[in-house]
């Protein structure tokens, strides 16, 4: 089961509401470990208005550059909702192990997750290439 890192996470009010709604509407579509982690995140994250979220926080639809600490190299991912997920194009669902591990982190933080094959994944958030709120989009 993925576990939350020991540092704080921050969510926008909109992301918080949408994730809570997603969990209520599609409980059977969420793997148990992800549901537990997402519930813990929703319950413990600092929640701020979208206009007040720092630009270095990973929010929904943020595009982030990561350093893969387990396999090496860098990759770029966009955090999205399940209906928009296209892992082969770098769009990862918030309901995936890596997606829930990234949400609410800041640049310089490390995400850690259990991959479906049992391996432990870990990556450092190097840069946020796009964050909707930083670009003035508070409804994406």
C-alpha positions as CSV (number, residue, x, y, z in Angstrom):
1,X,0.0,0.0,0.0
2,X,1.4,3.4,-0.8
3,X,2.3,5.6,2.1
4,X,2.3,9.3,2.5
5,X,5.7,10.9,3.1
6,X,6.3,12.5,6.4
7,X,6.1,16.1,5.1
8,X,3.0,18.2,4.6
9,X,1.0,18.4,1.4
10,X,-1.1,21.2,0.1
11,X,-4.3,21.0,-2.0
12,X,-6.4,23.6,-3.6
13,X,-10.0,23.8,-2.4
14,X,-11.2,22.8,-5.9
15,X,-8.9,19.8,-6.0
16,X,-10.0,18.8,-2.5
17,X,-13.7,19.0,-3.4
18,X,-13.2,17.1,-6.7
19,X,-11.2,14.3,-5.2
20,X,-13.6,13.9,-2.3
21,X,-16.5,13.7,-4.9
22,X,-14.5,11.2,-7.0
23,X,-14.1,9.0,-4.0
24,X,-17.8,9.1,-3.2
25,X,-19.0,8.6,-6.8
26,X,-16.6,5.8,-7.9
27,X,-15.5,3.9,-4.7
28,X,-15.4,0.6,-6.5
29,X,-13.0,1.9,-9.2
30,X,-10.4,2.9,-6.7
31,X,-7.9,0.3,-5.5
32,X,-7.9,-0.2,-1.8
33,X,-4.4,1.0,-1.2
34,X,-5.0,4.1,-3.3
35,X,-8.3,4.8,-1.5
36,X,-6.6,4.6,1.9
37,X,-3.8,6.9,0.8
38,X,-6.1,9.4,-0.9
39,X,-8.4,9.5,2.1
40,X,-5.5,10.2,4.3
41,X,-4.3,12.9,1.9
42,X,-7.8,14.5,1.8
43,X,-8.0,14.4,5.6
44,X,-4.6,15.8,6.4
45,X,-3.6,18.1,3.6
46,X,-3.5,21.9,4.0
47,X,-6.3,23.2,1.9
48,X,-6.0,26.7,0.4
49,X,-8.0,28.7,-2.2
50,X,-6.8,28.1,-5.7
51,X,-5.6,31.7,-6.0
52,X,-3.3,31.2,-3.0
53,X,-1.6,28.0,-3.9
54,X,2.2,28.4,-4.3
55,X,3.5,27.9,-7.8
56,X,5.9,25.2,-6.6
57,X,3.0,22.8,-5.5
58,X,1.9,19.9,-7.6
59,X,-1.9,20.4,-8.3
60,X,-4.2,18.5,-10.6
61,X,-3.2,19.0,-14.2
62,X,0.3,20.2,-13.2
63,X,3.0,19.1,-15.6
64,X,6.1,18.1,-13.6
65,X,9.7,17.1,-14.4
66,X,10.9,14.3,-12.1
67,X,14.2,12.5,-11.4
68,X,13.5,8.8,-11.2
69,X,15.5,7.7,-8.1
70,X,14.9,4.0,-8.6
71,X,15.6,3.5,-12.3
72,X,17.5,6.7,-13.1
73,X,16.8,9.3,-15.6
74,X,14.2,12.0,-15.8
75,X,10.7,12.1,-17.1
76,X,7.8,14.5,-17.4
77,X,4.3,13.6,-16.2
78,X,1.0,15.4,-16.1
79,X,-1.2,14.6,-13.1
80,X,-4.8,14.1,-14.2
81,X,-8.2,12.6,-13.3
82,X,-8.8,8.9,-14.4
83,X,-10.8,9.8,-17.5
84,X,-7.9,11.8,-18.9
85,X,-5.2,9.3,-18.1
86,X,-2.9,8.2,-21.0
87,X,0.2,6.8,-19.3
88,X,2.0,6.2,-22.6
89,X,1.7,10.0,-23.3
90,X,2.7,11.0,-19.7
91,X,-0.8,11.7,-18.4
92,X,-1.0,9.8,-15.1
93,X,-4.1,9.4,-13.0
94,X,-4.3,10.6,-9.5
95,X,-5.7,7.2,-8.7
96,X,-2.4,5.5,-9.7
97,X,0.3,4.9,-7.2
98,X,2.6,7.5,-8.7
99,X,-0.2,10.0,-9.2
100,X,-1.4,10.0,-5.6
101,X,2.2,10.1,-4.4
102,X,2.8,13.3,-6.4
103,X,-0.3,15.3,-5.5
104,X,0.4,18.2,-3.1
105,X,4.1,17.9,-3.1
106,X,6.5,20.8,-3.7
107,X,9.5,21.2,-5.9
108,X,12.4,19.4,-4.2
109,X,10.2,16.9,-2.5
110,X,10.4,13.2,-3.0
111,X,7.4,11.0,-3.9
112,X,7.5,7.3,-3.0
113,X,5.0,4.6,-4.0
114,X,4.5,0.9,-4.4
115,X,4.3,-0.1,-8.1
116,X,1.7,-2.6,-9.2
117,X,4.5,-5.2,-9.7
118,X,5.6,-4.8,-6.1
119,X,8.6,-2.6,-6.7
120,X,9.1,0.6,-4.7
121,X,9.2,3.7,-6.9
122,X,10.8,7.0,-5.8
123,X,11.2,10.3,-7.7
124,X,12.2,13.8,-6.9
125,X,10.1,16.7,-8.1
126,X,12.6,18.8,-10.0
127,X,10.4,21.4,-11.6
128,X,6.8,22.3,-12.3
129,X,6.6,23.0,-16.0
130,X,3.0,24.0,-15.8
131,X,0.6,24.5,-13.0
132,X,-3.0,25.7,-13.9
133,X,-3.3,28.1,-11.0
134,X,0.1,29.7,-11.7
135,X,-1.1,30.4,-15.2
136,X,-4.4,32.0,-13.9
137,X,-6.6,29.0,-14.6
138,X,-8.4,28.3,-11.3
139,X,-11.0,25.9,-12.7
140,X,-9.1,23.3,-14.6
